[in-house]
């Protein structure tokens, strides 16, 4: 999505350079119009980056809450049961979510 505003900035700069090479004089109004176009697209890029950051931050919070809930359920399983199925589930969770520390109060 950033590609489009970058292409526009590039084309505007090419136009400015072309005009200055052709006439060696740049009309102030021409330069103002082209500069405005560049800044509009810089703002678009900033907005896109801000949205990506906001989405990433919200996604990380959501994933961390789910991870915590899943590990809590597995830990509860350690408290209630001490059989092979729980150990297998805990091993799978450890691979998926990181280190899982068994509850010392488990039976």
Backbone as a ProteinNet text record, in pm:
[ID]
protein_1_A
[PRIMARY]
XXXXXXXXXXXXXXXXXXXXXXXXXXXXXXXXXXXXXXXXXXXXXXXXXXXXXXXXXXXXXXXXXXXXXXXXXXXXXXXXXXXXXXXXXXXXXXXXXXXXXXXXXXX
[TERTIARY]
82	0	86.5	207.2	297.9	353	350.8	406.8	343.9	212.5	145.2	188.5	184.2	230.5	378.7	460.6	601.4	618.9	540.5	546.6	505	402.7	357.8	467.1	528.7	638.4	750.5	784.6	889.6	854.4	730.4	688.4	689	645.4	644.9	787.6	876.8	1017.4	1076.5	1043.9	1090.1	1041.4	916.1	858.6	931.9	959.2	1032.4	1171.3	1241.7	1375.8	1373.2	1274.1	1260	1239.1	1148.6	1119.6	1240.7	1313.2	1430.9	1541.3	1556.4	1658.3	1620.6	1491.9	1443.8	1452.5	1414	1404.9	1509.2	1568.8	1664.3	1603.8	1474.9	1401.9	1277.3	1252.1	1134.9	1032.2	912.6	801.2	763	749.4	718.9	585.5	485.5	353.4	361.3	435.3	457	521.1	625.3	695.6	605.2	521.5	428.5	328.6	272.2	174.8	239.5	359.1	427.8	469.3	513	550.5	430.1	316.8	193.8	160.4	177.6	148.8	243.7	369.5	466.3	425.6	393.3	357.6	226.9	132.4	9.1	41.8	134	167.9	255.4	336.9	412.3	314.8	210.9	107.6	36.2	7.8	-55.2	32.4	162.5	255.1	257.4	262.1	259.4	133.4	18.8	-108.3	-105.1	-50.8	-42.1	45.5	159.3	250.4	183.9	112.5	42.2	-62.2	-135.7	-236.5	-171.5	-60.2	9.6	58.6	114.2	160.7	45.7	-66.5	-182.5	-232.9	-241	-287.6	-193.4	-63	34.6	26.8	14.1	7.8	-116.7	-232.4	-356.1	-348	-287.4	-275.1	-187.2	-74.7	14.4	-55.6	-131.8	-205.5	-304.1	-375.7	-474.4	-407	-296.1	-224.1	-173	-121.3	-71.4	-183.2	-301.3	-414.7	-454.3	-460.2	-496	-390.1	-262.8	-153.3	-165.1	-190.1	-204	-320.8	-433.3	-550.9	-524	-458.5	-429.2	-333.6	-230.3	-136.1	-202.9	-294.9	-369.2	-453.4	-517.6	-598.1	-511.5	-396.4	-306.3	-255.1	-218.9	-172.6	-282.6	-406.4	-518.5	-527.5	-500.1	-499.1	-396	-281.2	-180.4	-232.8	-312.6	-365.8	-468.9	-547.5	-658.1	-619	-524.6	-491.5	-341.2	-296.4	-153.5	-138.2	-186.8	-177.3	-102.5	-84.3	-5.2	-67.8	-201.6	-267.6	-233.3	-231.5	-199	-54.2	34	175.8	196.1	125.7	133.5	80.2	-31.7	-86.8	11.1	73.1	168.6	289.6	335.5	449.4	414.1	293.2	249.6	239.2	186.6	173.4	310.3	404.2	538.4	600	582	635.3	565.8	436.8	360.5	376.5	387.2	380.1	504.9	603.7	721.1	726	814.7	837.3	713.6	679.9	569.6	627	605.1	658.3	547.8	567.4	464.9	439.3	315.5	276.6	330.7	403.8	458.3	351	228.3	119.2	45.2	87.3	17.9	34.2	-71.6	-68.2	-0.5
-119.8	0	126.3	116.1	231	256.8	154.9	167.4	277.3	292.2	393.8	535.7	577.1	713	734.1	629.7	642.7	663.9	593	611.9	753.4	805.5	941.6	1041.8	1025.3	1115.1	1108.9	989.2	972.1	1041.4	1025.2	1088.7	1241.1	1292.8	1438.1	1491.2	1421.1	1463.6	1458	1352.5	1344.2	1463.7	1501.9	1616.2	1746	1764.3	1884.1	1886.7	1774.9	1768.4	1789.3	1732.5	1748.4	1895.9	1960.3	2102.1	2190.9	2163.3	2246.8	2224.2	2102.9	2075.8	2139.9	2144.6	2199.1	2350.8	2415.3	2561.5	2629.1	2555.9	2607.7	2715.7	2736.9	2829	2754.9	2761.1	2692.1	2796.3	2781.1	2867.7	2837	2941.6	2924.2	2853.5	2889.3	2825.3	2677	2644.7	2504.8	2426.8	2485.3	2419.6	2403.6	2500.4	2491.2	2377.9	2369.9	2264.1	2125.9	2111.6	1981.6	1947.5	2047.1	2022.8	1978.8	2042.2	2002.1	1856	1815.7	1677	1581.1	1619	1535.5	1522.2	1633.4	1628.1	1553.8	1561.2	1482.4	1333.9	1292.1	1149.8	1107.2	1197.5	1167.2	1145.3	1226.6	1210.3	1076.3	1037.6	906.4	793.6	802.7	699.3	695.9	812.3	817.4	751.1	780.7	721.4	569.4	520	375.3	312.8	373.9	321.7	324.1	432.6	440.7	330.3	302.4	196	60	36.5	-91.6	-107.4	0.2	-6.3	-35.1	34.2	13	-129.8	-181.9	-318.5	-417.8	-398	-489.9	-488.9	-371.6	-359.2	-430.6	-408.1	-473.2	-623.7	-669.2	-811.7	-877.7	-813.1	-869.6	-881.8	-780.1	-786.3	-902.4	-918.8	-1025.7	-1162.5	-1179	-1306.9	-1336	-1235.5	-1257.1	-1297	-1238	-1277.9	-1422.4	-1462	-1599.8	-1696	-1658.3	-1742.5	-1761.6	-1654.1	-1662.4	-1750	-1736.5	-1817.6	-1965.2	-1995.1	-2134.6	-2195.5	-2122	-2174.7	-2191.7	-2100.3	-2113.9	-2240	-2271	-2393.9	-2517.5	-2515.4	-2631.2	-2645.2	-2531.1	-2535.2	-2590.4	-2551.9	-2604.8	-2755.9	-2803.3	-2947.9	-3017.4	-2952.6	-3010.3	-3020.4	-2925.8	-2928.2	-3039.1	-3065.8	-3160.1	-3304.2	-3321.1	-3456.5	-3470.7	-3592.2	-3617.5	-3741.2	-3731.9	-3847.5	-3811.6	-3907.7	-3890.4	-3789.2	-3784.6	-3691.9	-3547.5	-3513.5	-3376.6	-3346	-3441.7	-3420.9	-3397.6	-3473.8	-3455.4	-3316.9	-3276.7	-3143.3	-3034.9	-3051.1	-2951.4	-2943.8	-3057.2	-3058.1	-2985.8	-3009.4	-2941.5	-2790.7	-2752.2	-2609.9	-2544.5	-2616	-2561.8	-2531.9	-2622.3	-2599.1	-2481.2	-2467.2	-2361	-2225.6	-2222.8	-2095.6	-2059.1	-2143.1	-2112.4	-2197.3	-2162.7	-2243.3	-2249.4	-2366.4	-2387.8	-2448.3	-2383.9	-2432.9	-2508.5	-2636.3	-2712.7	-2653	-2663	-2611.5	-2707.9	-2658.7	-2748.3	-2813.1	-2759.6	-2816.5	-2926.3	-2957.6	-3061.8	-3196.4	-3278.4	-3411.7	-3510.1
0	0	0	50	50.5	-89.5	-172	-306.4	-389.3	-382.9	-464.6	-429	-301.1	-271.6	-303.7	-286.6	-322.7	-472.9	-552.6	-698	-736.8	-670.8	-700.6	-664.8	-549	-509.6	-613.2	-655.1	-755.4	-886.9	-932.6	-1058	-1046.7	-933.4	-913.1	-914	-846.4	-846.4	-986.7	-1061.3	-1200.8	-1282	-1262.9	-1334.5	-1297.6	-1168.4	-1125.1	-1189.1	-1183.6	-1242	-1393.3	-1459.3	-1604.3	-1639.6	-1566.3	-1593.7	-1566.5	-1459.7	-1429.7	-1531.5	-1579.7	-1681.4	-1815.2	-1843.6	-1971.4	-1974.2	-1866.3	-1867.6	-1779.4	-1690.4	-1592.4	-1501.6	-1513.6	-1426.6	-1379.6	-1249.8	-1195.8	-1154.2	-1207.4	-1169.4	-1024.9	-944.4	-802.5	-783.1	-860.1	-847.4	-883.7	-990.5	-1030.8	-915.9	-855.6	-745.8	-623.5	-595.7	-483.2	-504.6	-623	-653.9	-640.4	-695.8	-690.6	-547.4	-471.6	-331.4	-249.8	-272.7	-202.8	-232.3	-357.4	-396.1	-322.2	-311.4	-240.3	-94.2	-29.4	112.7	137.6	45.4	57.6	64.1	-20.7	-26	90.9	143	264.9	380.3	386.9	490	473.9	350.3	326.3	378.1	352.8	399.5	552.4	616	763.1	817.4	754.8	799.9	787.7	677.3	656.5	765	792.6	895	1031.8	1064.1	1192.7	1206.4	1097.4	1102.3	1122.6	1055.7	1071.6	1215.4	1271.5	1410.3	1505.9	1487.2	1575	1563.1	1441.8	1420.9	1487.4	1470.3	1529.4	1680.6	1738.5	1884.3	1936.9	1873.9	1917.6	1900.1	1792.2	1765	1870.9	1906.6	2007.4	2142.3	2181.4	2308	2306.7	2195.7	2181.9	2191.3	2120.5	2122.6	2263	2330.9	2466.7	2562.8	2548.1	2634.5	2608.7	2481.3	2447.3	2500.9	2483.2	2532	2683.5	2755.6	2900.9	2942	2871.9	2903.7	2877.2	2764.9	2731.9	2833.8	2869.5	2968.8	3104.7	3138	3263.7	3266.1	3154.7	3147.4	3162	3098.9	3109.6	3252.3	3312.3	3450.5	3542.5	3518.4	3597.3	3581.1	3461.2	3438	3523.8	3544.3	3633	3775.2	3817.2	3953.4	3971.1	3867.7	3879.8	3849.8	3757.2	3713.4	3700.3	3709.8	3692.3	3604.4	3481.5	3393.7	3265.1	3182.1	3060.7	2964.7	2958.6	2865.4	2898.5	3024.9	3066.6	3033.7	3053.7	3024.3	2874	2792.3	2646.8	2608.3	2666.7	2638.6	2680.1	2794	2842.6	2750.7	2702	2610.3	2480	2429.1	2307.1	2329.9	2444.2	2475.6	2490.5	2548	2564.5	2428.7	2334.7	2200	2134.1	2155	2089.1	2156.1	2289.2	2360.4	2438.8	2442.7	2521.5	2646.7	2736.8	2857.2	2946.2	2989.2	3082.5	3209	3320.9	3447.1	3521	3548.8	3620.5	3758.4	3800.1	3931.7	4037.1	4137.3	4238.8	4325.4	4322.9	4401.1	4328	4206.1	4128.1	4194.4	4183.9	4246.1	4158.6
[MASK]
+++++++++++++++++++++++++++++++++++++++++++++++++++++++++++++++++++++++++++++++++++++++++++++++++++++++++++

